[in-house]
């Protein structure tokens, strides 16, 4: 390679060359589709006459009409409400369990650490569709061990796949699948806390409980922010689990979650324009939530630094 | 653990509560896995009549039924999943490695902007991408092809984010600078100096991406119509859908689910040895 500099500083062009593959992929598979989705969301099909023959259906500018239609669509709003309820169960339970398990793995009085860590992380390796499928069978009265036990004691068997229990049934799949991943993220952060911090705390007479509450949890706050942020995003995008459970129950509509409605509108209803508008709304909500949240998190960490 | 064994034992005596809680958590997480292992051994009639955690007698029969189903389409799904996840994760780890390294080791105009734009990709719901991705793939006649499922998953914003952290923690700038003083080019420094140092982190990224792609459902669901190209998740989903009308297919779904999970469990156990959870703290020590 030709020497094109006198100092040993980094060359100017190298980082851009290194980032080229990511840039090209981003442009083709992220930026272009997003731009196209926004474009589609601002257009609609106009049908002339009976809509028969060529030229009867034409694509025209729609302004924000797809958006106003989507935002006043009770089907979408119901779906959003369902996902909100679902998220209010999933996120606190999953992150609470992840934090508790991570703290317990990190406490030095525990046995079977390697085995339990692996076992709790294991569901992460199982595809959401297959997890939903397995739990779906476990909820099914004719197969479920719970129902088998209740039946042998002559007790009534709850229907886990309808009404309010359906939220618990769906939330359980997400909690089961996600706790281990979040536990590992928090546990990794706990392992990174230098031992001197603990020694100082012990010399000051802190109990294990105080160490956990006053030192460990504040020090892993950035990981908690990260896991919270990923969990909320994953919750907004819930799709696979309710879709997989549908064949097993009549109480899951094709519009159960907003993303299911997008799929339904685009690929079953054939209305890509209103589907795109709904998709853009979901993306905007996701962005607003996560950026707002990141701002709060950043402001907090800056305050900590200035103290 | 450098603590003397006596104090370690003394401390362990009071550890029954966290230990019990962890084992309870482990039992909860293993429950469906144990169930599917047991259920896979049951014949169709045993599935609905015997205790769910008791093994049955139909394992070999289920296996041959699954293999026979539509001339072994299940094994095609398995091969497809391996192709999508293996190749996709490999390319993804490579792209993440160069990008993360560049973002960590160079100071250049637009660095944070590029990073933030890439990271914003994490926030993008798959459907907002999947609908237009489908339409754009249709424009270039790539829908219902292996490429339509493979190409969109190569770029992983999360992988780049991790690679940047690993590159910053594991590759000391002094070493890069020393490479420059020896007259090595930037690409050569990356390949021979930085890449080996980042290797443990890249294994993690590969694993995350492999799992993510293996578990992917929505993208293939939208892109593919020919079931010869389906990955396992989509294949099993269609099988379950048909099973709602023909319960005889349930035994196939169950043994299919078990076999779909085994490779990932094997991969996990295998990769544990290379996968250092203490990577970040380890890098700080050196």
Interface residues (C-beta under 8 A of the other chain):
Chain A: X1 X3 X8 X10 X11 X12 X14 X15 X16 X17 X18 X19 X21 X22 X23 X25 X26 X28 X29 X30 X32 X33 X34 X36 X37 X40 X97 X100 X101 X103 X104 X105 X107 X108 X109 X110 X111 X112 X113 X115 X116 X118 X119 X120 X121 X122 X123 X124 X125 X126 X127 X128 X129 X130 X131 X133 X134 X135 X136 X137 X138 X142 X143 X144 X145 X148 X176 X179 X180 X184 X187 X188 X191 X192 X230 X233 X236 X237 X239 X240 X243 X244 X247 X248 X259 X262 X263 X266 X267 X272 X275 X276 X279 X280 X282 X283 X286 X287 X290
Chain B: X1 X3 X8 X11 X12 X13 X14 X15 X18 X19 X21 X22 X23 X25 X26 X28 X29 X30 X31 X32 X33 X35 X36 X39 X47 X48 X51 X52 X53 X95 X96 X98 X99 X101 X102 X103 X105 X106 X107 X108 X111 X114 X117 X118 X120 X121 X122 X123 X124 X125 X126 X127 X128 X129 X131 X132 X133 X135 X136 X151 X152 X154 X155 X160 X177 X180 X181 X183 X185 X186 X187 X188 X190 X211 X214 X215 X217 X218 X222 X232 X233 X234 X236 X237 X240 X241 X243 X244 X250 X253 X254 X257 X260 X261 X264 X265 X267 X268 X269 X272 X277 X278 X279 X280 X281 X284
